[in-house]
Every structure is written in C-alpha cells, then in structure tokens.
Amino acid sequence: MKNAISFTIHEKGEGEHLVFGICEGNPAPLTGISRAFSLAQKQKKKSVLAIVNRQGEVVYYSINGLLPKPTNP
C-alpha cells in the first residue's frame, strides 16, 4: 500500500503489537489493512491501525478481526 508504514512496538521482551500506519486523506484499500492484520496474526501479535491526521496527531484503533469474504452461491 502506497504511503503506509508498519512497525512493531517492543516493550519488555518481544513486541506484542504490530502497528500499521496511514495518513488521513490517503486512500487505504481494505486489502492492505487485511494483509497487515493477517501478518500480525501469523506473528501472534495484536493489530493496531494508526491514522495520522492533517495536524500530525495520531489516533490508534485496535483491529480485533475482519469479516470473511462472502461466497457466491
């Protein structure tokens, strides 16, 4: 995903959060967010979405799950 970053927050020991950051106003396809969530799951980490607004402030959202794709009958 263009203009997106991801990093791991390390506390004591191994990091337990994978943070996926995007800038407000830039398109962020759900496929990119889904890939970041899947990566966090594979690494057994909690997913965090960080949105940087136009004033440079960051708002954090935890991602607990994504809905599966609907199947065609």
N, CA, C and O atoms as a GROMACS GRO file, in nm:
protein
  292
    1MET      N    1   0.085  -0.116   0.000
    1MET     CA    2   0.000   0.000   0.000
    1MET      C    3   0.090   0.124   0.000
    1MET      O    4   0.184   0.131   0.079
    2LYS      N    5   0.062   0.218  -0.086
    2LYS     CA    6   0.142   0.338  -0.100
    2LYS      C    7   0.128   0.428   0.023
    2LYS      O    8   0.018   0.443   0.076
    3ASN      N    9   0.238   0.487   0.067
    3ASN     CA   10   0.241   0.580   0.180
    3ASN      C   11   0.197   0.517   0.312
    3ASN      O   12   0.147   0.588   0.399
    4ALA      N   13   0.214   0.389   0.329
    4ALA     CA   14   0.179   0.323   0.455
    4ALA      C   15   0.307   0.269   0.518
    4ALA      O   16   0.402   0.232   0.448
    5ILE      N   17   0.308   0.264   0.649
    5ILE     CA   18   0.422   0.209   0.720
    5ILE      C   19   0.372   0.109   0.823
    5ILE      O   20   0.256   0.116   0.865
    6SER      N   21   0.456   0.018   0.862
    6SER     CA   22   0.421  -0.072   0.971
    6SER      C   23   0.544  -0.093   1.056
    6SER      O   24   0.657  -0.091   1.006
    7PHE      N   25   0.523  -0.112   1.184
    7PHE     CA   26   0.633  -0.136   1.274
    7PHE      C   27   0.580  -0.210   1.396
    7PHE      O   28   0.460  -0.213   1.421
    8THR      N   29   0.672  -0.267   1.472
    8THR     CA   30   0.636  -0.342   1.591
    8THR      C   31   0.677  -0.262   1.714
    8THR      O   32   0.787  -0.206   1.718
    9ILE      N   33   0.590  -0.256   1.813
    9ILE     CA   34   0.621  -0.189   1.939
    9ILE      C   35   0.681  -0.292   2.033
    9ILE      O   36   0.621  -0.397   2.058
   10HIS      N   37   0.800  -0.263   2.084
   10HIS     CA   38   0.866  -0.355   2.175
   10HIS      C   39   0.859  -0.300   2.317
   10HIS      O   40   0.902  -0.188   2.345
   11GLU      N   41   0.805  -0.382   2.405
   11GLU     CA   42   0.809  -0.349   2.546
   11GLU      C   43   0.918  -0.438   2.603
   11GLU      O   44   1.024  -0.451   2.542
   12LYS      N   45   0.897  -0.498   2.715
   12LYS     CA   46   0.994  -0.595   2.767
   12LYS      C   47   0.981  -0.723   2.687
   12LYS      O   48   0.871  -0.773   2.667
   13GLY      N   49   1.092  -0.775   2.641
   13GLY     CA   50   1.088  -0.897   2.561
   13GLY      C   51   1.047  -0.866   2.419
   13GLY      O   52   1.083  -0.762   2.364
   14GLU      N   53   0.974  -0.958   2.358
   14GLU     CA   54   0.932  -0.939   2.220
   14GLU      C   55   0.814  -0.844   2.212
   14GLU      O   56   0.736  -0.832   2.306
   15GLY      N   57   0.802  -0.775   2.098
   15GLY     CA   58   0.690  -0.684   2.077
   15GLY      C   59   0.560  -0.762   2.068
   15GLY      O   60   0.556  -0.872   2.013
   16GLU      N   61   0.453  -0.704   2.121
   16GLU     CA   62   0.326  -0.775   2.115
   16GLU      C   63   0.225  -0.704   2.025
   16GLU      O   64   0.114  -0.756   2.006
   17HIS      N   65   0.260  -0.588   1.970
   17HIS     CA   66   0.170  -0.514   1.881
   17HIS      C   67   0.238  -0.492   1.746
   17HIS      O   68   0.356  -0.460   1.740
   18LEU      N   69   0.161  -0.509   1.639
   18LEU     CA   70   0.206  -0.470   1.506
   18LEU      C   71   0.123  -0.349   1.466
   18LEU      O   72   0.001  -0.358   1.455
   19VAL      N   73   0.189  -0.236   1.446
   19VAL     CA   74   0.120  -0.110   1.416
   19VAL      C   75   0.129  -0.083   1.267
   19VAL      O   76   0.237  -0.088   1.208
   20PHE      N   77   0.015  -0.056   1.206
   20PHE     CA   78   0.005  -0.026   1.064
   20PHE      C   79  -0.041   0.119   1.053
   20PHE      O   80  -0.153   0.150   1.092
   21GLY      N   81   0.044   0.207   1.000
   21GLY     CA   82   0.012   0.350   0.996
   21GLY      C   83  -0.023   0.400   0.858
   21GLY      O   84   0.040   0.362   0.759
   22ILE      N   85  -0.124   0.486   0.852
   22ILE     CA   86  -0.162   0.551   0.726
   22ILE      C   87  -0.193   0.698   0.755
   22ILE      O   88  -0.225   0.734   0.868
   23CYS      N   89  -0.184   0.780   0.652
   23CYS     CA   90  -0.213   0.923   0.666
   23CYS      C   91  -0.358   0.951   0.628
   23CYS      O   92  -0.410   0.896   0.530
   24GLU      N   93  -0.423   1.035   0.706
   24GLU     CA   94  -0.560   1.076   0.678
   24GLU      C   95  -0.567   1.139   0.539
   24GLU      O   96  -0.479   1.217   0.501
   25GLY      N   97  -0.669   1.106   0.464
   25GLY     CA   98  -0.687   1.162   0.332
   25GLY      C   99  -0.627   1.079   0.220
   25GLY      O  100  -0.661   1.099   0.104
   26ASN      N  101  -0.537   0.986   0.253
   26ASN     CA  102  -0.481   0.896   0.152
   26ASN      C  103  -0.567   0.771   0.144
   26ASN      O  104  -0.607   0.717   0.247
   27PRO      N  105  -0.594   0.723   0.024
   27PRO     CA  106  -0.674   0.601   0.012
   27PRO      C  107  -0.603   0.484   0.080
   27PRO      O  108  -0.481   0.468   0.068
   28ALA      N  109  -0.679   0.404   0.151
   28ALA     CA  110  -0.625   0.285   0.218
   28ALA      C  111  -0.717   0.168   0.187
   28ALA      O  112  -0.815   0.145   0.259
   29PRO      N  113  -0.686   0.093   0.081
   29PRO     CA  114  -0.772  -0.020   0.046
   29PRO      C  115  -0.780  -0.122   0.161
   29PRO      O  116  -0.683  -0.144   0.232
   30LEU      N  117  -0.896  -0.180   0.177
   30LEU     CA  118  -0.913  -0.281   0.281
   30LEU      C  119  -0.821  -0.400   0.260
   30LEU      O  120  -0.788  -0.470   0.356
   31THR      N  121  -0.780  -0.425   0.136
   31THR     CA  122  -0.689  -0.538   0.113
   31THR      C  123  -0.556  -0.516   0.185
   31THR      O  124  -0.499  -0.611   0.237
   32GLY      N  125  -0.508  -0.392   0.188
   32GLY     CA  126  -0.383  -0.362   0.259
   32GLY      C  127  -0.398  -0.379   0.408
   32GLY      O  128  -0.310  -0.433   0.475
   33ILE      N  129  -0.510  -0.332   0.462
   33ILE     CA  130  -0.536  -0.346   0.605
   33ILE      C  131  -0.552  -0.494   0.639
   33ILE      O  132  -0.505  -0.540   0.743
   34SER      N  133  -0.619  -0.567   0.551
   34SER     CA  134  -0.637  -0.711   0.572
   34SER      C  135  -0.503  -0.784   0.573
   34SER      O  136  -0.481  -0.873   0.655
   35ARG      N  137  -0.413  -0.747   0.481
   35ARG     CA  138  -0.280  -0.810   0.478
   35ARG      C  139  -0.203  -0.781   0.606
   35ARG      O  140  -0.136  -0.869   0.660
   36ALA      N  141  -0.212  -0.657   0.655
   36ALA     CA  142  -0.143  -0.621   0.780
   36ALA      C  143  -0.200  -0.702   0.896
   36ALA      O  144  -0.125  -0.749   0.981
   37PHE      N  145  -0.333  -0.717   0.900
   37PHE     CA  146  -0.396  -0.795   1.006
   37PHE      C  147  -0.352  -0.941   0.999
   37PHE      O  148  -0.322  -1.002   1.102
   38SER      N  149  -0.347  -0.996   0.878
   38SER     CA  150  -0.304  -1.135   0.861
   38SER      C  151  -0.159  -1.154   0.906
   38SER      O  152  -0.126  -1.254   0.970
   39LEU      N  153  -0.074  -1.057   0.872
   39LEU     CA  154   0.066  -1.064   0.915
   39LEU      C  155   0.077  -1.064   1.067
   39LEU      O  156   0.153  -1.142   1.124
   40ALA      N  157   0.000  -0.978   1.132
   40ALA     CA  158   0.001  -0.972   1.278
   40ALA      C  159  -0.046  -1.105   1.337
   40ALA      O  160   0.012  -1.154   1.435
   41GLN      N  161  -0.149  -1.164   1.278
   41GLN     CA  162  -0.197  -1.294   1.327
   41GLN      C  163  -0.089  -1.400   1.314
   41GLN      O  164  -0.068  -1.478   1.406
   42LYS      N  165  -0.020  -1.403   1.200
   42LYS     CA  166   0.085  -1.502   1.178
   42LYS      C  167   0.198  -1.486   1.279
   42LYS      O  168   0.259  -1.584   1.322
   43GLN      N  169   0.225  -1.360   1.317
   43GLN     CA  170   0.332  -1.333   1.413
   43GLN      C  171   0.282  -1.336   1.558
   43GLN      O  172   0.357  -1.308   1.651
   44LYS      N  173   0.153  -1.371   1.575
   44LYS     CA  174   0.090  -1.378   1.707
   44LYS      C  175   0.100  -1.244   1.781
   44LYS      O  176   0.136  -1.238   1.899
   45LYS      N  177   0.068  -1.137   1.708
   45LYS     CA  178   0.071  -1.002   1.764
   45LYS      C  179  -0.067  -0.938   1.755
   45LYS      O  180  -0.151  -0.981   1.675
   46LYS      N  181  -0.090  -0.836   1.835
   46LYS     CA  182  -0.214  -0.761   1.830
   46LYS      C  183  -0.201  -0.654   1.721
   46LYS      O  184  -0.096  -0.592   1.708
   47SER      N  185  -0.307  -0.634   1.643
   47SER     CA  186  -0.306  -0.537   1.533
   47SER      C  187  -0.351  -0.400   1.582
   47SER      O  188  -0.449  -0.388   1.656
   48VAL      N  189  -0.278  -0.297   1.538
   48VAL     CA  190  -0.315  -0.159   1.570
   48VAL      C  191  -0.308  -0.079   1.440
   48VAL      O  192  -0.209  -0.084   1.368
   49LEU      N  193  -0.414  -0.004   1.412
   49LEU     CA  194  -0.418   0.085   1.297
   49LEU      C  195  -0.395   0.226   1.349
   49LEU      O  196  -0.470   0.274   1.433
   50ALA      N  197  -0.290   0.293   1.299
   50ALA     CA  198  -0.258   0.430   1.342
   50ALA      C  199  -0.288   0.525   1.227
   50ALA      O  200  -0.230   0.513   1.119
   51ILE      N  201  -0.380   0.619   1.249
   51ILE     CA  202  -0.416   0.718   1.148
   51ILE      C  203  -0.352   0.851   1.188
   51ILE      O  204  -0.378   0.902   1.297
   52VAL      N  205  -0.269   0.906   1.100
   52VAL     CA  206  -0.206   1.036   1.125
   52VAL      C  207  -0.292   1.141   1.056
   52VAL      O  208  -0.307   1.140   0.934
   53ASN      N  209  -0.350   1.234   1.137
   53ASN     CA  210  -0.437   1.335   1.077
   53ASN      C  211  -0.356   1.451   1.021
   53ASN      O  212  -0.233   1.453   1.031
   54ARG      N  213  -0.424   1.547   0.963
   54ARG     CA  214  -0.357   1.659   0.895
   54ARG      C  215  -0.279   1.749   0.990
   54ARG      O  216  -0.188   1.821   0.947
   55GLN      N  217  -0.313   1.745   1.118
   55GLN     CA  218  -0.240   1.824   1.217
   55GLN      C  219  -0.120   1.747   1.275
   55GLN      O  220  -0.048   1.799   1.360
   56GLY      N  221  -0.100   1.624   1.228
   56GLY     CA  222   0.011   1.543   1.275
   56GLY      C  223  -0.020   1.462   1.399
   56GLY      O  224   0.068   1.395   1.454
   57GLU      N  225  -0.145   1.466   1.444
   57GLU     CA  226  -0.184   1.386   1.561
   57GLU      C  227  -0.214   1.244   1.516
   57GLU      O  228  -0.259   1.222   1.404
   58VAL      N  229  -0.190   1.149   1.604
   58VAL     CA  230  -0.212   1.009   1.571
   58VAL      C  231  -0.327   0.954   1.654
   58VAL      O  232  -0.333   0.973   1.776
   59VAL      N  233  -0.420   0.886   1.586
   59VAL     CA  234  -0.531   0.818   1.653
   59VAL      C  235  -0.510   0.669   1.629
   59VAL      O  236  -0.488   0.626   1.515
   60TYR      N  237  -0.518   0.590   1.736
   60TYR     CA  238  -0.493   0.447   1.727
   60TYR      C  239  -0.623   0.369   1.738
   60TYR      O  240  -0.710   0.402   1.819
   61TYR      N  241  -0.636   0.265   1.656
   61TYR     CA  242  -0.751   0.176   1.658
   61TYR      C  243  -0.700   0.033   1.666
   61TYR      O  244  -0.609  -0.005   1.592
   62SER      N  245  -0.756  -0.046   1.757
   62SER     CA  246  -0.719  -0.187   1.760
   62SER      C  247  -0.806  -0.262   1.659
   62SER      O  248  -0.923  -0.230   1.641
   63ILE      N  249  -0.747  -0.361   1.595
   63ILE     CA  250  -0.820  -0.444   1.499
   63ILE      C  251  -0.832  -0.582   1.561
   63ILE      O  252  -0.732  -0.652   1.580
   64ASN      N  253  -0.955  -0.621   1.592
   64ASN     CA  254  -0.977  -0.749   1.658
   64ASN      C  255  -1.016  -0.860   1.562
   64ASN      O  256  -1.006  -0.978   1.596
   65GLY      N  257  -1.059  -0.825   1.443
   65GLY     CA  258  -1.098  -0.927   1.346
   65GLY      C  259  -1.152  -0.862   1.220
   65GLY      O  260  -1.194  -0.747   1.221
   66LEU      N  261  -1.150  -0.938   1.114
   66LEU     CA  262  -1.205  -0.893   0.987
   66LEU      C  263  -1.309  -0.994   0.943
   66LEU      O  264  -1.296  -1.114   0.966
   67LEU      N  265  -1.412  -0.945   0.878
   67LEU     CA  266  -1.516  -1.034   0.828
   67LEU      C  267  -1.465  -1.109   0.706
   67LEU      O  268  -1.395  -1.051   0.623
   68PRO      N  269  -1.498  -1.236   0.695
   68PRO     CA  270  -1.454  -1.312   0.576
   68PRO      C  271  -1.526  -1.264   0.451
   68PRO      O  272  -1.632  -1.203   0.458
   69LYS      N  273  -1.467  -1.294   0.337
   69LYS     CA  274  -1.528  -1.260   0.209
   69LYS      C  275  -1.656  -1.342   0.191
   69LYS      O  276  -1.658  -1.461   0.223
   70PRO      N  277  -1.762  -1.279   0.139
   70PRO     CA  278  -1.882  -1.358   0.110
   70PRO      C  279  -1.856  -1.452  -0.007
   70PRO      O  280  -1.781  -1.419  -0.099
   71THR      N  281  -1.918  -1.566  -0.003
   71THR     CA  282  -1.903  -1.661  -0.114
   71THR      C  283  -2.021  -1.647  -0.209
   71THR      O  284  -2.133  -1.616  -0.166
   72ASN      N  285  -1.996  -1.668  -0.335
   72ASN     CA  286  -2.104  -1.663  -0.434
   72ASN      C  287  -2.176  -1.797  -0.436
   72ASN      O  288  -2.112  -1.902  -0.440
   73PRO      N  289  -2.311  -1.794  -0.434
   73PRO     CA  290  -2.386  -1.922  -0.435
   73PRO      C  291  -2.376  -1.994  -0.567
   73PRO      O  292  -2.433  -2.102  -0.583
   0.00000   0.00000   0.00000
